[in-house]
Amino acid sequence: MRRLFLACLILLCCAGVLWGAGMKKKKPLPQDFGSVTINNYSQQAGMPPVVFDHWVHRKNYTCRLCHVDIGFGMTANSTQIHAADNGKGFFCGACHNGSSTFNKTKIFASCATTYNREEYKRCVKCHALEKDPAREEAFYRFQDRMPRETFGNGINWEKAEESGQIKLVDTLEGVSLKKGTMKVQKDFTLKGKVEGMPDIIFSHAKHTVWNGCEVCHPDIFVGIRKGATKYSMIDLFDGKYCGVCHDKVAFPQSDCKRCHAKPVAG
């Protein structure tokens, strides 16, 4: 009995050490990188959660359109979407309304008002019961045509946009308001805080293509002057500042050279 007690005590101590030290997160497969499970109300209504694939939408639309004009929150499940909201043309329903088109192809309506066998086929396009091999195959067909990179989902989205392989839609009729253009700020350097680490070259031009100014300012970065917002790598890995997007949808922060790109002098 005493030995059993000691064994249990040792196991509990080991578990505590592992918990305190933290566990390395499992690296998602390329087709799953950027996928978000939305489950505010689905299971309460007897439906599986929604699995949202960012890559499907990112190849056609800017982040700004969805997160500013349409109003999706920047963290999973923060928007609190109801089926009734979609039915009224909000959130997913801004595009998924059965009448909108993309490249002359009609976009399917999101949420049904009745739940029956026929409507079920439409429901499971978003409310996924299990992994769909067809979705995975569609991802890899798309990935094969795109510029490659090592991390994330293996697609260099920046090069894909620059080369014209993807053409992003940034406005939605009836939702987006006309706005004047703003001068894009020049690239600037952020000093690396570890000796020997290259400085960061931050490009407003590359970010504004996808985000405009509104995604980042003022909700993520309050200050608009260089150095006004103070943060550390710990903050970024904790999902703040740059970490709001990077590691989740944009390339992960483990790809150090994508940001720390200025050669070290001497």
C-alpha positions as CSV (number, residue, x, y, z in Angstrom):
1,M,0.0,0.0,0.0
2,R,2.8,2.3,0.9
3,R,4.6,1.6,-2.4
4,L,1.4,2.3,-4.3
5,F,1.1,5.6,-2.5
6,L,4.7,6.6,-3.3
7,A,4.2,5.6,-7.0
8,C,1.1,7.8,-7.2
9,L,3.0,10.7,-5.5
10,I,5.9,10.4,-8.0
11,L,3.5,10.4,-11.0
12,L,1.7,13.5,-9.6
13,C,5.0,15.3,-9.2
14,C,6.1,14.4,-12.7
15,A,2.8,15.7,-14.1
16,G,3.2,18.9,-12.2
17,V,6.7,19.4,-13.6
18,L,5.5,18.8,-17.2
19,W,2.5,21.2,-16.6
20,G,4.8,23.9,-15.3
21,A,7.4,23.5,-18.0
22,G,4.8,23.5,-20.7
23,M,4.3,21.0,-23.5
24,K,5.3,21.6,-27.1
25,K,2.3,22.1,-29.3
26,K,1.7,19.5,-32.0
27,K,2.5,20.9,-35.4
28,P,-0.7,20.9,-37.6
29,L,-0.7,19.3,-41.0
30,P,-0.5,21.7,-43.9
31,Q,-4.1,21.3,-44.8
32,D,-5.1,22.0,-41.1
33,F,-2.9,25.1,-40.6
34,G,-5.3,28.0,-40.1
35,S,-8.4,25.9,-39.6
36,V,-10.7,27.2,-36.9
37,T,-13.4,25.2,-35.1
38,I,-16.5,27.4,-34.4
39,N,-18.7,25.9,-31.7
40,N,-20.6,28.6,-29.9
41,Y,-24.0,27.2,-30.5
42,S,-23.8,24.3,-32.9
43,Q,-23.8,21.4,-30.5
44,Q,-26.5,23.0,-28.5
45,A,-28.6,22.9,-31.7
46,G,-27.7,19.3,-32.3
47,M,-25.2,20.1,-35.1
48,P,-21.5,19.3,-35.3
49,P,-19.2,22.4,-34.9
50,V,-18.2,24.4,-38.0
51,V,-14.7,23.9,-39.4
52,F,-13.6,27.0,-41.1
53,D,-10.6,26.7,-43.5
54,H,-8.8,30.0,-43.8
55,W,-7.0,29.0,-47.0
56,V,-10.3,28.5,-48.9
57,H,-11.2,32.2,-48.3
58,R,-7.7,33.6,-48.2
59,K,-7.1,32.7,-51.8
60,N,-9.9,35.0,-52.8
61,Y,-10.4,37.7,-50.2
62,T,-8.4,40.0,-48.1
63,C,-8.3,39.6,-44.3
64,R,-9.5,43.2,-44.0
65,L,-12.7,42.5,-45.9
66,C,-13.8,39.8,-43.5
67,H,-12.4,41.1,-40.2
68,V,-13.2,44.8,-40.7
69,D,-16.1,45.3,-43.2
70,I,-18.0,42.1,-42.4
71,G,-17.0,42.1,-38.7
72,F,-15.5,38.8,-37.8
73,G,-13.5,38.8,-34.5
74,M,-9.8,38.0,-34.6
75,T,-9.9,35.1,-32.2
76,A,-11.8,31.8,-32.6
77,N,-15.4,31.9,-31.3
78,S,-15.3,35.5,-30.3
79,T,-17.9,36.6,-32.8
80,Q,-20.8,34.6,-31.3
81,I,-22.4,33.8,-34.7
82,H,-26.0,32.5,-34.8
83,A,-27.6,30.8,-37.7
84,A,-30.3,33.6,-37.7
85,D,-27.5,36.2,-38.1
86,N,-26.3,34.4,-41.3
87,G,-29.8,34.2,-42.5
88,K,-30.2,38.0,-42.2
89,G,-27.0,38.6,-44.3
90,F,-24.5,39.1,-41.5
91,F,-21.2,37.4,-41.0
92,C,-21.0,34.3,-43.2
93,G,-24.4,35.3,-44.7
94,A,-22.8,38.4,-46.2
95,C,-21.5,36.2,-49.0
96,H,-23.2,32.8,-48.4
97,N,-26.7,33.9,-49.2
98,G,-27.5,31.8,-52.3
99,S,-27.4,34.8,-54.6
100,S,-23.8,36.2,-54.4
101,T,-21.3,35.0,-56.9
102,F,-17.5,34.7,-57.2
103,N,-16.0,34.4,-60.6
104,K,-19.5,33.9,-62.0
105,T,-20.1,30.9,-59.7
106,K,-22.9,31.1,-57.2
107,I,-21.9,30.9,-53.6
108,F,-24.0,28.4,-51.6
109,A,-26.3,29.8,-48.9
110,S,-25.1,29.2,-45.3
111,C,-27.8,28.3,-42.8
112,A,-31.1,26.6,-43.6
113,T,-34.4,27.6,-42.0
114,T,-35.5,24.0,-41.9
115,Y,-33.5,20.9,-41.0
116,N,-34.2,17.9,-43.2
117,R,-32.4,15.3,-45.3
118,E,-32.1,17.5,-48.3
119,E,-30.8,20.6,-46.3
120,Y,-28.4,18.3,-44.4
121,K,-26.2,18.1,-47.6
122,R,-25.7,21.8,-47.4
123,C,-25.2,21.9,-43.6
124,V,-22.3,19.5,-43.7
125,K,-20.4,21.7,-46.1
126,C,-19.5,23.7,-42.9
127,H,-20.7,21.6,-40.0
128,A,-18.1,18.8,-40.4
129,L,-18.8,15.5,-38.8
130,E,-15.3,14.2,-39.6
131,K,-12.3,15.0,-41.8
132,D,-13.4,15.2,-45.4
133,P,-10.8,13.6,-47.9
134,A,-12.2,15.8,-50.6
135,R,-11.3,19.0,-48.7
136,E,-7.8,17.7,-48.1
137,E,-7.4,16.8,-51.8
138,A,-8.7,20.3,-52.8
139,F,-6.1,21.9,-50.6
140,Y,-3.2,19.9,-52.1
141,R,-4.4,20.6,-55.6
142,F,-4.3,24.3,-54.8
143,Q,-1.0,24.1,-53.0
144,D,0.7,22.5,-56.0
145,R,0.0,25.6,-58.1
146,M,1.3,28.1,-55.5
147,P,4.8,29.3,-54.5
148,R,6.1,27.1,-51.7
149,E,7.6,27.7,-48.2
150,T,8.7,25.5,-45.4
151,F,6.4,26.4,-42.6
152,G,2.6,26.9,-42.0
153,N,0.6,25.4,-44.8
154,G,3.5,25.4,-47.1
155,I,2.2,28.2,-49.3
156,N,4.0,31.5,-49.7
157,W,1.0,33.7,-49.8
158,E,3.0,36.9,-50.2
159,K,4.7,35.7,-53.4
160,A,1.4,34.3,-54.7
161,E,-0.2,37.7,-54.4
162,E,2.8,39.6,-55.8
163,S,3.0,37.3,-58.8
164,G,-0.7,37.6,-59.6
165,Q,-1.4,33.9,-59.0
166,I,-4.1,35.0,-56.6
167,K,-6.1,38.2,-57.0
168,L,-7.7,39.4,-53.8
169,V,-11.2,41.0,-53.5
170,D,-11.1,43.8,-50.9
171,T,-14.7,45.1,-51.1
172,L,-18.2,43.7,-50.9
173,E,-21.1,45.5,-52.5
174,G,-23.7,46.5,-50.0
175,V,-21.3,46.0,-47.1
176,S,-18.0,47.9,-47.8
177,L,-18.0,51.7,-47.8
178,K,-16.0,53.7,-50.3
179,K,-12.9,55.2,-48.7
180,G,-10.0,57.3,-49.8
181,T,-6.5,55.8,-50.2
182,M,-3.8,56.4,-47.7
183,K,-0.1,56.7,-48.3
184,V,1.6,53.4,-47.5
185,Q,4.4,54.0,-45.0
186,K,8.0,53.0,-45.9
187,D,9.6,49.8,-44.6
188,F,11.5,50.3,-41.3
189,T,13.9,48.3,-39.1
190,L,13.3,47.0,-35.6
191,K,16.4,46.2,-33.7
192,G,17.1,42.6,-32.8
193,K,17.4,42.3,-29.0
194,V,19.7,39.2,-29.0
195,E,23.3,39.6,-30.1
196,G,23.9,38.2,-33.5
197,M,20.2,38.1,-34.4
198,P,19.4,40.0,-37.6
199,D,17.2,43.1,-37.3
200,I,13.6,42.9,-38.3
201,I,12.5,44.6,-41.6
202,F,8.9,45.4,-41.2
203,S,7.0,46.1,-44.5
204,H,3.8,48.1,-44.3
205,A,3.3,47.6,-48.0
206,K,3.1,43.8,-47.6
207,H,0.8,44.0,-44.6
208,T,-1.6,46.6,-46.0
209,V,-2.3,44.4,-49.1
210,W,-4.1,42.0,-46.8
211,N,-5.0,44.0,-43.8
212,G,-5.3,47.6,-44.7
213,C,-4.5,49.8,-41.7
214,E,-7.7,48.8,-39.8
215,V,-6.9,45.2,-38.9
216,C,-3.8,46.2,-36.9
217,H,-4.5,49.7,-35.7
218,P,-5.7,50.5,-33.1
219,D,-7.0,47.1,-31.8
220,I,-3.7,45.2,-32.0
221,F,-1.1,48.0,-32.1
222,V,-2.5,51.1,-30.3
223,G,0.4,53.3,-31.2
224,I,1.0,54.4,-34.8
225,R,4.6,55.6,-34.3
226,K,7.5,53.3,-34.4
227,G,8.4,52.1,-30.9
228,A,5.2,53.4,-29.3
229,T,4.0,49.9,-28.6
230,K,6.3,47.9,-26.3
231,Y,6.3,44.1,-26.6
232,S,8.5,41.1,-26.3
233,M,8.8,37.7,-28.1
234,I,7.1,36.2,-25.1
235,D,4.1,38.4,-25.9
236,L,4.1,37.4,-29.5
237,F,4.3,33.7,-28.7
238,D,1.4,34.3,-26.3
239,G,-0.8,35.4,-29.2
240,K,-0.5,39.1,-28.8
241,Y,0.6,41.8,-31.3
242,C,2.2,40.0,-34.3
243,G,1.1,36.7,-32.7
244,V,-2.6,37.5,-33.3
245,C,-2.1,36.4,-36.9
246,H,1.3,34.7,-37.1
247,D,1.2,31.1,-35.8
248,K,-2.5,30.9,-36.5
249,V,-3.1,31.9,-40.1
250,A,-0.1,33.8,-41.3
251,F,3.3,32.1,-41.4
252,P,4.4,30.9,-37.9
253,Q,7.0,32.8,-35.9
254,S,9.3,29.8,-35.9
255,D,10.2,30.9,-39.5
256,C,12.6,33.4,-38.0
257,K,14.2,34.6,-41.2
258,R,11.0,35.9,-42.7
259,C,11.1,38.8,-40.2
260,H,14.7,38.9,-39.0
261,A,15.9,39.6,-42.5
262,K,18.4,42.4,-42.3
263,P,22.0,41.0,-42.6
264,V,24.2,41.4,-39.5
265,A,27.0,43.9,-40.0
266,G,30.6,42.7,-39.7
